[in-house]
Amino acid sequence: FESRPCWFKPFWPRIPVTAMTAGHMWHHEGCMRRLFLHMLHLVVLSRRLRAAPRFSNVFHSNMVLQRGKPIHVWGFDADSGTNLMVALGVPDAVPLLTSSTAGNPNGSWRVKLPAAPAAAVGLSMYLTLVECGSAEPAQIFEDVTVGDVFLFAGQSNVDLPEAYAHQFNAEAQTREEAFAASMGQAGLLRIMIIPNVQPSGNIFSSSEPAGELAEVDECHLCPSPFDSNSRYLYCQCDSLRWARANSSNVRGFSALAWFTAVAAWRGIDELQMVPLGLVRASKGGTKIMKWTPQDAVATCSRRRRRYQASTLWANMVQPLVGIHFKAAIWMHGASDTGPAADDQGPEYYSCALPTMINSWREAIGQTLPFLIVELPAYCNEMDSRTFKTWCDQTTSRLNAVDFNLPQMRIAQTAAEQLSSVFMVTAMDFGSLHPLQGSIHSDRKEELGKRLATALQANVYGDSAALWQGPRAVRAERFGSRGVRVIFSTTGGLQLDAEARCPTQVLPLYCTGSGFELQADDGVWTVAASAELGPNDTVLLDASHLQKMQGLLRVRYAFADWPVCSMYGKSNGIPARIFDLPIHGGTDLESVHSRYLERSPGPKKVLRIKPPASDIISRIDVSRKYAQLASAVAYPVFAAVAPVCLIGLAAIRIITWLENREPVREARWMLLV
C-alpha cells in the first residue's frame, strides 16, 4: 500500500463506528504527516460542512456479496474529483480487496472490486469507504460476508411470512424459530426486505429509475405468532435492512424465500458452509407491468398509464442493478389472471413474462437464472379480485366454469423458451382454508423444497437432482379409437387411477377432469380411460366419441384445482399441465386399429393386439418396401392363384372364428 499515497491502513476496530477516533483508526506514517499539516484547519472548522461520501443504501452491515463474481460498489455525496478507496477485509489484517475511484460532478461514485477469493466465503469482514485526506473513514459496514445471494420477487405469495406456513402447527413454528436463531448465529442465513412503499406510506407512483431504495423505517419485528389459545396471528414485515436471521425477524420474513433457502442448505452439499443471502422484493396485488422497465412495457401492451407501469421496477429493482445474484425466483400471475385483454390474460402474460425477464437481464448485465413458480391450486372466483375466497365454501359467485387460471399456467411456460429459465410445478399445492384465502396457500415449506431441488439441478449443476414432473411433448391418434400422449421424463410415469377432487371443493373449481379431448365442434370431453403405455406414453380411450377423425386437441389438468393423476415415478412430482394438438398417427397403427380391444377386468385400459400375420413373421415392413415386394411378387401370385383362393378362404374362416371364439383358437387355426 506504500505506492498508494492516499491509502489509510485501517485498524479494523470491533467498536461501533460512532465511537471511532483518528487515534483508533489510522497509523500510516505518510498520511499522518498530512493529517498534522491540516490539523489547524480541522480544529477551526471542526468538521466539514458538507456531507461525507457514503455507500448506497443497498449496502449495509450483515449483507452477503455474491461469491465468484466481481463486486460492484457505489455511492453518493462525494466531491467532484475527490479520491476515494473501498476496501473489503477481515479485522486486524491487510484488506483482501481494494479499489479506488474519483467522485463524479453529481456526487456519485462507483468502484469494481475483483471477485473475492474462495477463502473469503463465510468470513465476517468490514466494507470500508475512505476519502483521501480525511481523518477518519467515511463509512464502515461490519459483518459483511461472501456467499450466494438470491432474489425473491413477485406479489403476495412472496410477501407471505414464514409463520404463515406453520399457522396450523405452533410446535413446528417453535422449532423453526430455534433453527433460524442457530443459522443466524452461525452467519449462514441472512435476510433483507426491499421497502415496497414510499416513506409516506403510499405506493410508488413514479416510473423514473430511483438512484436508491426508499428510506423507510424498518418494520417492527413480529411478536410471537400464536396467542395463548394457539390461534395464529398474522404479521408481515415489509422493510428490513440486512440482518442475520434470528427467532424474531424470521417470523415476518418471506416464507417462500425462507423455506427455499433452508431446503437448499440442507440438500445441497456445497452450501453447508456457504452463507445464503435472501432478498425479498415483492408487493401484493401488483401486475407484471409494474415490474417491467418502461422501454419494455410497450412490447406487449399499449396501455402504459392505467396501472402506473414500471413503478416497482424503478423503485425496488433498478436500485439493485450492480448487485450480483445467484438466481431469481419469481412467483406472480394472479393479478394478471382474467379474460384476454390488452393488459391481462394468458396471451398478454405469455409475452409480458419473457419480456420482463429479458429486460431485467439486460439492465443487470448478466443472464440471471430465473425459477418461475407455477400458479398454485386455488379457487379463482373473481380473477384478479380473488382475495378472500376459500375452497371449502359451499357457494360461488360464478355461474359456470371458466378456465382463466389454467390458461395462465400454460402462459407461464412461454418464459421457458429463454435460456436458464425453469418453471417449477405448484398446481398440486392447494390449501382449502388458509387465513388469507385459498389464493394464498400455506404450503410454502413443500414448495420451498421443490424450488431447492430445481436450484440444485439447474443452478448448481447436479444432474441427479430430479426437479420436475413428466412433460407431454406430442399427442397423436392411435388407431381408430385411441390417442397416444408421449411424455419426456426421467424415471418413468406413474398413474394414479384413484385421484379425485376434494369433496369440499365445488365442481366449478375442481371439474374432476384429468385428460380431455376436443372435437372439431369445440366441445371438450373427458377421455373414457387412460392407461400407461410403453416408452413413457399414455394411451387414451376415445371409443365413446362418435367422430374420431374430428379430434383436434388433448389437454390435462385444466382446472383451478386440478386432479393430478400423472406423476413422475421417481420423484412424485405431477405431470405438467398441457394443451396439445393431436397429430394424425401412422398407417401401421391404422392397420393395427381393428385389433384395439379392452382388456378384461374392472379397470378400463387400452391394449394393442398385433394382427395374426405378425405372430407368424414378427416382421414389420414399411410401406416403401411393401410396395416393392408387391411389384416383384405379382407374377408369382398370378401363377399360383388357386393356392391364393384357398388362402383367402382360410382367412375368412379365421375372421369368423375371431368373432365367435377366443383369439388363441384363431391363431391355432392359422398355424394349422
URHU-V147762 format. One record per helix or strand of 2 or more residues. SS is the DSSP state (2 for helix, 1 for strand). FROM is the first residue (numbers start at 0). TO is the last residue. If there is no record, write none. Layout:
ss,from,to
SS,FROM,TO
SS,FROM,TO
//
This chain:
ss,from,to
2,16,18
2,21,24
2,28,36
2,38,44
1,53,54
1,63,65
1,70,75
1,82,88
1,96,101
1,108,112
2,117,119
1,124,130
1,138,153
2,155,158
2,161,165
2,169,184
1,188,192
1,239,243
2,254,266
2,268,270
1,274,281
2,287,290
2,293,296
2,304,306
2,310,319
1,326,330
2,333,335
2,345,363
1,369,372
2,382,384
2,403,416
1,420,423
2,443,457
1,470,476
1,481,487
1,492,494
1,514,518
1,523,525
1,528,532
1,536,540
2,547,549
1,550,555
1,565,567
1,577,582
2,586,594
1,595,597
1,605,607
2,611,616
2,622,638
2,640,659
2,662,670
//
